[in-house]
Amino acid sequence: MKKAEITYPCKWSFRVIGLDKEAMTGDIRNIMADRAYTLGESNRKGKYLSLNLSLDVDSRNERNILFAALKSSTSVTMVI
């Protein structure tokens, strides 16, 4: 099966899942620093909250670095 080809720069979305909205938004703000992004509440099922984070990325490497930073955040349970 052939992988989808992604042309950069492009708009990219992450789904960030955790327990505490305030802590998650604070960590996302710190990770994004001065980058432009949008953040919206996606879903709350049971004890978990899902936030949609959208921003422009310039490369696959940049996208992977942001993914890793979000994933290693103490307030984040999972990143999709």
FIZAMI-613505 format. One record per atom (N, C-alpha, C, O, CB): residue in one letter; x, y, z; residue number from 1; chain. Coordinates in steps of 0.001 Angstrom, whole numbers, plus 500000, padded with zeros to 6 digits. Atoms other than C-alpha are relative to their C-alpha. Glycine has a CB too. Layout:
<kekes>
KEKE; A; X; Y; Z; NUM; A
...
</kekes>
This chain:
<kekes>
KEKE; M; 500844; 498825; 500000; 1; A
KEKE; M; 500000; 500000; 500000; 1; A
KEKE; M; 500891; 501241; 500000; 1; A
KEKE; M; 501874; 501305; 500739; 1; A
KEKE; M; 499039; 499996; 501220; 1; A
KEKE; K; 499222; 498780; 500139; 2; A
KEKE; K; 501327; 503434; 499040; 2; A
KEKE; K; 499598; 501021; 501076; 2; A
KEKE; K; 498415; 501237; 501338; 2; A
KEKE; K; 499813; 500597; 498590; 2; A
KEKE; K; 500264; 498974; 498999; 3; A
KEKE; K; 501682; 506101; 501731; 3; A
KEKE; K; 499465; 501258; 499330; 3; A
KEKE; K; 499828; 501578; 498198; 3; A
KEKE; K; 501273; 500318; 500804; 3; A
KEKE; A; 500510; 498725; 500497; 4; A
KEKE; A; 499776; 509335; 501276; 4; A
KEKE; A; 501141; 501010; 499953; 4; A
KEKE; A; 501958; 501072; 500872; 4; A
KEKE; A; 498836; 500523; 500891; 4; A
KEKE; E; 498966; 498987; 500131; 5; A
KEKE; E; 502006; 512134; 500047; 5; A
KEKE; E; 499486; 501311; 500579; 5; A
KEKE; E; 498400; 501776; 500230; 5; A
KEKE; E; 500425; 500175; 498518; 5; A
KEKE; I; 500378; 498748; 499347; 6; A
KEKE; I; 501900; 515281; 502159; 6; A
KEKE; I; 500899; 501104; 499461; 6; A
KEKE; I; 502122; 500968; 499445; 6; A
KEKE; I; 500113; 499891; 501563; 6; A
KEKE; T; 499256; 498855; 500505; 7; A
KEKE; T; 502936; 518612; 500678; 7; A
KEKE; T; 500063; 501058; 501095; 7; A
KEKE; T; 499040; 501496; 501621; 7; A
KEKE; T; 499346; 500572; 498705; 7; A
KEKE; Y; 499779; 498992; 498963; 8; A
KEKE; Y; 504445; 521076; 503138; 8; A
KEKE; Y; 500353; 501329; 499356; 8; A
KEKE; Y; 500925; 501352; 498267; 8; A
KEKE; Y; 501116; 499558; 500972; 8; A
KEKE; P; 500714; 499868; 498728; 9; A
KEKE; P; 503752; 523647; 504422; 9; A
KEKE; P; 498526; 499625; 499836; 9; A
KEKE; P; 497967; 499693; 498741; 9; A
KEKE; P; 500125; 501439; 500542; 9; A
KEKE; C; 501412; 500375; 500026; 10; A
KEKE; C; 500258; 522500; 505347; 10; A
KEKE; C; 499382; 500203; 501383; 10; A
KEKE; C; 500087; 500380; 502377; 10; A
KEKE; C; 499831; 498531; 499540; 10; A
KEKE; K; 500748; 499929; 498744; 11; A
KEKE; K; 497582; 522746; 508025; 11; A
KEKE; K; 500001; 498591; 500592; 11; A
KEKE; K; 499721; 497621; 499886; 11; A
KEKE; K; 498520; 500543; 499779; 11; A
KEKE; W; 499967; 501304; 499342; 12; A
KEKE; W; 497930; 519915; 510571; 12; A
KEKE; W; 499189; 500070; 501278; 12; A
KEKE; W; 499167; 501098; 501955; 12; A
KEKE; W; 501456; 499557; 500299; 12; A
KEKE; S; 500801; 500059; 498779; 13; A
KEKE; S; 495647; 518826; 513400; 13; A
KEKE; S; 500455; 498851; 500886; 13; A
KEKE; S; 500738; 497751; 500411; 13; A
KEKE; S; 498511; 499850; 499662; 13; A
KEKE; F; 499722; 501010; 498987; 14; A
KEKE; F; 496444; 516942; 516580; 14; A
KEKE; F; 498786; 499912; 500902; 14; A
KEKE; F; 498151; 500928; 501187; 14; A
KEKE; F; 501294; 500338; 500817; 14; A
KEKE; R; 501007; 500161; 498955; 15; A
KEKE; R; 493894; 515507; 518976; 15; A
KEKE; R; 500780; 499722; 501278; 15; A
KEKE; R; 501514; 498739; 501372; 15; A
KEKE; R; 498958; 498834; 499665; 15; A
KEKE; V; 499258; 500080; 498752; 16; A
KEKE; V; 495248; 516026; 522479; 16; A
KEKE; V; 499026; 499571; 501092; 16; A
KEKE; V; 498005; 500224; 501313; 16; A
KEKE; V; 500687; 501369; 500349; 16; A
KEKE; I; 500914; 500599; 499025; 17; A
KEKE; I; 493677; 513899; 525229; 17; A
KEKE; I; 500636; 500029; 501383; 17; A
KEKE; I; 501813; 499711; 501553; 17; A
KEKE; I; 499637; 498545; 499600; 17; A
KEKE; G; 499514; 499949; 498619; 18; A
KEKE; G; 493995; 514367; 528977; 18; A
KEKE; G; 498850; 500155; 500978; 18; A
KEKE; G; 497685; 499967; 500626; 18; A
KEKE; G; 500992; 501147; 500178; 18; A
KEKE; L; 501002; 499920; 498933; 19; A
KEKE; L; 492185; 514944; 532244; 19; A
KEKE; L; 499632; 501422; 500408; 19; A
KEKE; L; 498488; 501687; 500776; 19; A
KEKE; L; 500494; 499267; 501198; 19; A
KEKE; D; 500174; 498651; 499454; 20; A
KEKE; D; 492605; 518626; 533135; 20; A
KEKE; D; 500158; 501039; 498892; 20; A
KEKE; D; 501260; 501255; 498387; 20; A
KEKE; D; 501018; 500266; 501138; 20; A
KEKE; K; 499985; 499044; 501107; 21; A
KEKE; K; 491671; 521261; 530548; 21; A
KEKE; K; 500961; 501164; 500258; 21; A
KEKE; K; 501711; 501551; 499362; 21; A
KEKE; K; 498596; 500535; 499757; 21; A
KEKE; E; 499126; 498866; 499682; 22; A
KEKE; E; 493491; 524115; 532326; 22; A
KEKE; E; 501475; 499627; 499834; 22; A
KEKE; E; 502249; 500375; 499236; 22; A
KEKE; E; 499739; 500488; 501435; 22; A
KEKE; A; 498603; 500448; 500095; 23; A
KEKE; A; 496740; 522141; 532595; 23; A
KEKE; A; 500374; 499711; 498550; 23; A
KEKE; A; 501470; 500058; 498110; 23; A
KEKE; A; 500227; 498742; 500867; 23; A
KEKE; M; 499723; 500321; 501404; 24; A
KEKE; M; 496490; 520900; 529002; 24; A
KEKE; M; 500171; 501271; 499173; 24; A
KEKE; M; 501115; 501372; 498389; 24; A
KEKE; M; 498872; 499137; 499414; 24; A
KEKE; T; 499894; 498775; 500791; 25; A
KEKE; T; 495870; 524363; 527546; 25; A
KEKE; T; 501263; 500782; 500370; 25; A
KEKE; T; 501876; 501411; 499508; 25; A
KEKE; T; 498752; 500878; 500203; 25; A
KEKE; G; 498762; 499345; 499577; 26; A
KEKE; G; 498757; 525765; 529598; 26; A
KEKE; G; 501223; 499347; 499375; 26; A
KEKE; G; 502118; 500036; 498886; 26; A
KEKE; G; 500119; 499972; 501517; 26; A
KEKE; D; 498877; 500718; 500603; 27; A
KEKE; D; 501142; 523069; 528384; 27; A
KEKE; D; 500048; 500226; 498495; 27; A
KEKE; D; 501127; 500416; 497933; 27; A
KEKE; D; 499902; 498504; 500303; 27; A
KEKE; I; 500050; 499752; 501445; 28; A
KEKE; I; 499988; 523524; 524778; 28; A
KEKE; I; 500501; 501406; 499702; 28; A
KEKE; I; 501276; 501598; 498766; 28; A
KEKE; I; 498561; 499812; 499452; 28; A
KEKE; R; 499554; 498620; 500184; 29; A
KEKE; R; 500508; 527288; 525074; 29; A
KEKE; R; 501523; 500097; 500117; 29; A
KEKE; R; 502162; 500789; 499325; 29; A
KEKE; R; 499326; 500925; 501032; 29; A
KEKE; N; 498546; 499982; 499817; 30; A
KEKE; N; 504068; 526711; 526359; 30; A
KEKE; N; 500728; 499328; 498840; 30; A
KEKE; N; 501762; 499819; 498388; 30; A
KEKE; N; 500373; 499314; 501310; 30; A
KEKE; I; 499380; 500733; 501108; 31; A
KEKE; I; 504889; 524199; 523616; 31; A
KEKE; I; 499917; 500809; 498706; 31; A
KEKE; I; 500874; 500846; 497932; 31; A
KEKE; I; 499323; 498626; 499813; 31; A
KEKE; M; 500196; 499247; 501241; 32; A
KEKE; M; 503484; 526398; 520852; 32; A
KEKE; M; 500728; 501345; 500025; 32; A
KEKE; M; 500960; 501942; 498974; 32; A
KEKE; M; 498512; 500223; 499754; 32; A
KEKE; A; 499266; 498731; 499836; 33; A
KEKE; A; 505304; 529490; 522225; 33; A
KEKE; A; 499337; 501112; 499190; 33; A
KEKE; A; 498206; 501494; 499488; 33; A
KEKE; A; 501481; 499837; 499566; 33; A
KEKE; D; 500546; 498870; 500770; 34; A
KEKE; D; 504768; 532253; 519638; 34; A
KEKE; D; 499365; 499575; 498675; 34; A
KEKE; D; 499100; 500414; 497814; 34; A
KEKE; D; 501097; 501008; 499725; 34; A
KEKE; R; 500635; 500503; 501225; 35; A
KEKE; R; 503254; 530030; 516927; 35; A
KEKE; R; 498498; 500301; 500006; 35; A
KEKE; R; 497873; 500335; 501065; 35; A
KEKE; R; 500238; 498478; 499854; 35; A
KEKE; A; 501456; 499825; 500132; 36; A
KEKE; A; 499733; 530720; 515636; 36; A
KEKE; A; 499358; 498615; 499962; 36; A
KEKE; A; 499811; 497731; 499236; 36; A
KEKE; A; 499631; 500833; 498706; 36; A
KEKE; Y; 500721; 501273; 499981; 37; A
KEKE; Y; 497311; 527886; 516404; 37; A
KEKE; Y; 498568; 500245; 500446; 37; A
KEKE; Y; 498247; 501293; 501006; 37; A
KEKE; Y; 500698; 498974; 500936; 37; A
KEKE; T; 501363; 499959; 499471; 38; A
KEKE; T; 493664; 527195; 517124; 38; A
KEKE; T; 499811; 498774; 500877; 38; A
KEKE; T; 500369; 497708; 500615; 38; A
KEKE; T; 498928; 500048; 498846; 38; A
KEKE; L; 500250; 501074; 499054; 39; A
KEKE; L; 492434; 525068; 519985; 39; A
KEKE; L; 498518; 499975; 500305; 39; A
KEKE; L; 497933; 500990; 500685; 39; A
KEKE; L; 500837; 500177; 501296; 39; A
KEKE; G; 501418; 500141; 499716; 40; A
KEKE; G; 488935; 523747; 520408; 40; A
KEKE; G; 499718; 498725; 500755; 40; A
KEKE; G; 500424; 497729; 500595; 40; A
KEKE; G; 499197; 500032; 498722; 40; A
KEKE; E; 500385; 501191; 499258; 41; A
KEKE; E; 487231; 521308; 522733; 41; A
KEKE; E; 499266; 499062; 499063; 41; A
KEKE; E; 498307; 499454; 498399; 41; A
KEKE; E; 499122; 500359; 501227; 41; A
KEKE; S; 500567; 500975; 500916; 42; A
KEKE; S; 486380; 518176; 520833; 42; A
KEKE; S; 498930; 499151; 500673; 42; A
KEKE; S; 497799; 499059; 500194; 42; A
KEKE; S; 501092; 499110; 499443; 42; A
KEKE; N; 500898; 500975; 499414; 43; A
KEKE; N; 484779; 515742; 523196; 43; A
KEKE; N; 500394; 499733; 501450; 43; A
KEKE; N; 501562; 499845; 501824; 43; A
KEKE; N; 500009; 498697; 499185; 43; A
KEKE; R; 499734; 500436; 498632; 44; A
KEKE; R; 484464; 514691; 526801; 44; A
KEKE; R; 499186; 498742; 500219; 44; A
KEKE; R; 497956; 498768; 500216; 44; A
KEKE; R; 499644; 501115; 501060; 44; A
KEKE; K; 500661; 501272; 499713; 45; A
KEKE; K; 483696; 511061; 527498; 45; A
KEKE; K; 500573; 499483; 501302; 45; A
KEKE; K; 501776; 499246; 501415; 45; A
KEKE; K; 500194; 498960; 498834; 45; A
KEKE; G; 499519; 500459; 498709; 46; A
KEKE; G; 483888; 509913; 531065; 46; A
KEKE; G; 500927; 501020; 500615; 46; A
KEKE; G; 500588; 502199; 500709; 46; A
KEKE; G; 500704; 498663; 499868; 46; A
KEKE; K; 499064; 499091; 499325; 47; A
KEKE; K; 486923; 511395; 532775; 47; A
KEKE; K; 500962; 500678; 499047; 47; A
KEKE; K; 501685; 501580; 499471; 47; A
KEKE; K; 500783; 499252; 501040; 47; A
KEKE; Y; 499029; 499435; 500944; 48; A
KEKE; Y; 488905; 512250; 529607; 48; A
KEKE; Y; 499409; 501134; 499164; 48; A
KEKE; Y; 498227; 501138; 498822; 48; A
KEKE; Y; 500523; 498911; 499081; 48; A
KEKE; L; 500348; 498859; 500829; 49; A
KEKE; L; 488836; 515484; 527627; 49; A
KEKE; L; 500863; 499948; 498750; 49; A
KEKE; L; 502052; 499639; 498820; 49; A
KEKE; L; 500193; 501348; 500768; 49; A
KEKE; S; 499278; 499988; 501265; 50; A
KEKE; S; 489824; 515743; 523978; 50; A
KEKE; S; 499973; 501409; 499424; 50; A
KEKE; S; 498908; 502011; 499281; 50; A
KEKE; S; 499389; 498984; 499000; 50; A
KEKE; L; 499878; 498677; 500612; 51; A
KEKE; L; 491109; 519002; 522458; 51; A
KEKE; L; 500549; 499853; 498591; 51; A
KEKE; L; 501434; 499033; 498343; 51; A
KEKE; L; 500912; 500925; 500849; 51; A
KEKE; N; 499483; 499973; 501370; 52; A
KEKE; N; 491643; 519685; 518751; 52; A
KEKE; N; 500946; 501186; 499861; 52; A
KEKE; N; 500563; 502337; 500071; 52; A
KEKE; N; 498836; 500088; 498955; 52; A
KEKE; L; 498965; 498992; 500198; 53; A
KEKE; L; 494865; 521574; 518057; 53; A
KEKE; L; 500329; 500044; 498512; 53; A
KEKE; L; 500715; 499028; 497934; 53; A
KEKE; L; 501280; 499690; 500860; 53; A
KEKE; S; 499704; 499838; 501430; 54; A
KEKE; S; 495340; 522954; 514509; 54; A
KEKE; S; 501006; 501111; 499812; 54; A
KEKE; S; 500927; 502153; 500463; 54; A
KEKE; S; 498718; 500298; 499193; 54; A
KEKE; L; 498984; 499002; 500293; 55; A
KEKE; L; 498317; 524834; 513126; 55; A
KEKE; L; 500656; 499677; 498667; 55; A
KEKE; L; 500484; 498585; 498124; 55; A
KEKE; L; 501053; 500065; 501126; 55; A
KEKE; D; 499235; 500210; 501223; 56; A
KEKE; D; 500491; 525263; 510052; 56; A
KEKE; D; 501361; 499434; 500370; 56; A
KEKE; D; 502020; 499924; 501287; 56; A
KEKE; D; 500148; 501320; 499192; 56; A
KEKE; V; 498666; 500571; 499808; 57; A
KEKE; V; 503603; 523083; 509888; 57; A
KEKE; V; 500769; 500108; 498692; 57; A
KEKE; V; 500194; 500000; 497609; 57; A
KEKE; V; 499918; 498514; 500477; 57; A
KEKE; D; 499165; 499790; 501177; 58; A
KEKE; D; 506508; 523614; 507514; 58; A
KEKE; D; 500668; 498732; 499486; 58; A
KEKE; D; 501121; 498694; 498342; 58; A
KEKE; D; 501046; 501012; 500309; 58; A
KEKE; S; 499319; 501220; 500419; 59; A
KEKE; S; 507924; 520073; 507423; 59; A
KEKE; S; 499551; 498814; 500842; 59; A
KEKE; S; 498919; 498972; 501886; 59; A
KEKE; S; 501518; 500174; 500097; 59; A
KEKE; R; 500298; 501219; 499251; 60; A
KEKE; R; 507515; 516486; 508537; 60; A
KEKE; R; 500768; 500017; 501320; 60; A
KEKE; R; 500229; 499634; 502358; 60; A
KEKE; R; 500361; 498735; 499171; 60; A
KEKE; N; 499179; 499933; 498800; 61; A
KEKE; N; 510352; 517009; 511016; 61; A
KEKE; N; 499363; 500915; 501048; 61; A
KEKE; N; 499297; 500557; 502224; 61; A
KEKE; N; 501410; 500491; 499652; 61; A
KEKE; E; 500653; 499081; 499067; 62; A
KEKE; E; 508601; 520004; 512583; 62; A
KEKE; E; 498745; 499365; 500591; 62; A
KEKE; E; 498497; 499480; 501792; 62; A
KEKE; E; 499645; 501324; 499297; 62; A
KEKE; R; 501216; 500685; 499533; 63; A
KEKE; R; 505350; 518024; 512816; 63; A
KEKE; R; 500345; 498945; 501044; 63; A
KEKE; R; 499668; 498842; 502067; 63; A
KEKE; R; 499253; 499348; 498816; 63; A
KEKE; N; 499601; 501055; 499064; 64; A
KEKE; N; 507144; 515130; 514546; 64; A
KEKE; N; 500540; 500562; 501309; 64; A
KEKE; N; 500305; 499989; 502372; 64; A
KEKE; N; 501044; 499106; 499362; 64; A
KEKE; I; 499491; 499353; 498791; 65; A
KEKE; I; 508914; 517452; 516996; 65; A
KEKE; I; 498847; 500493; 500872; 65; A
KEKE; I; 498864; 500309; 502089; 65; A
KEKE; I; 500931; 501172; 499633; 65; A
KEKE; L; 501174; 499534; 499253; 66; A
KEKE; L; 505588; 519037; 517996; 66; A
KEKE; L; 499235; 498835; 500614; 66; A
KEKE; L; 498797; 498916; 501762; 66; A
KEKE; L; 499072; 500809; 499088; 66; A
KEKE; F; 500684; 501197; 499499; 67; A
KEKE; F; 503976; 515591; 518355; 67; A
KEKE; F; 500716; 499476; 501245; 67; A
KEKE; F; 500078; 499182; 502256; 67; A
KEKE; F; 499940; 498898; 498903; 67; A
KEKE; A; 499218; 500516; 498873; 68; A
KEKE; A; 506797; 514437; 520651; 68; A
KEKE; A; 499898; 500922; 501217; 68; A
KEKE; A; 499788; 500446; 502347; 68; A
KEKE; A; 501470; 499830; 499593; 68; A
KEKE; A; 500107; 499048; 498896; 69; A
KEKE; A; 506623; 517616; 522748; 69; A
KEKE; A; 498636; 499900; 500677; 69; A
KEKE; A; 498548; 499914; 501905; 69; A
KEKE; A; 500237; 501430; 499500; 69; A
KEKE; L; 501339; 500142; 499437; 70; A
KEKE; L; 502866; 517273; 523197; 70; A
KEKE; L; 499884; 498693; 500778; 70; A
KEKE; L; 499356; 498667; 501889; 70; A
KEKE; L; 498938; 500057; 498890; 70; A
KEKE; K; 500089; 501331; 499390; 71; A
KEKE; K; 503154; 513561; 523996; 71; A
KEKE; K; 500752; 499935; 501332; 71; A
KEKE; K; 500329; 499226; 502245; 71; A
KEKE; K; 500553; 498944; 499041; 71; A
KEKE; S; 499207; 500055; 498773; 72; A
KEKE; S; 505809; 514174; 526672; 72; A
KEKE; S; 499489; 500953; 501082; 72; A
KEKE; S; 500001; 500947; 502202; 72; A
KEKE; S; 501443; 500320; 499689; 72; A
KEKE; S; 500571; 499078; 499024; 73; A
KEKE; S; 503737; 516854; 528411; 73; A
KEKE; S; 499334; 499244; 501142; 73; A
KEKE; S; 498655; 498242; 500917; 73; A
KEKE; S; 498993; 500933; 499328; 73; A
KEKE; T; 500535; 500695; 498824; 74; A
KEKE; T; 502731; 515882; 531949; 74; A
KEKE; T; 498474; 499983; 500059; 74; A
KEKE; T; 497895; 499078; 500660; 74; A
KEKE; T; 500534; 500641; 501249; 74; A
KEKE; S; 501459; 499927; 499937; 75; A
KEKE; S; 499090; 516916; 531464; 75; A
KEKE; S; 499315; 499196; 498887; 75; A
KEKE; S; 498095; 499028; 498899; 75; A
KEKE; S; 499560; 501447; 499924; 75; A
KEKE; V; 500563; 500674; 501172; 76; A
KEKE; V; 498624; 514951; 528231; 76; A
KEKE; V; 500111; 498481; 500159; 76; A
KEKE; V; 501184; 497943; 500431; 76; A
KEKE; V; 500721; 500462; 498707; 76; A
KEKE; T; 500032; 501457; 499914; 77; A
KEKE; T; 497567; 511306; 528299; 77; A
KEKE; T; 500341; 499368; 498662; 77; A
KEKE; T; 501037; 498355; 498609; 77; A
KEKE; T; 498630; 499522; 500471; 77; A
KEKE; M; 499804; 500568; 501331; 78; A
KEKE; M; 497607; 510712; 524530; 78; A
KEKE; M; 499897; 501096; 498944; 78; A
KEKE; M; 499186; 502084; 499123; 78; A
KEKE; M; 498968; 498885; 499724; 78; A
KEKE; V; 500082; 499093; 501144; 79; A
KEKE; V; 498147; 512523; 521220; 79; A
KEKE; V; 499736; 499145; 498774; 79; A
KEKE; V; 500404; 498135; 498547; 79; A
KEKE; V; 501313; 500860; 499833; 79; A
KEKE; I; 500341; 500714; 501236; 80; A
KEKE; I; 496561; 511371; 517971; 80; A
KEKE; I; 500163; 500980; 498841; 80; A
KEKE; I; 499933; 500616; 497688; 80; A
KEKE; I; 498531; 499413; 500052; 80; A
</kekes>
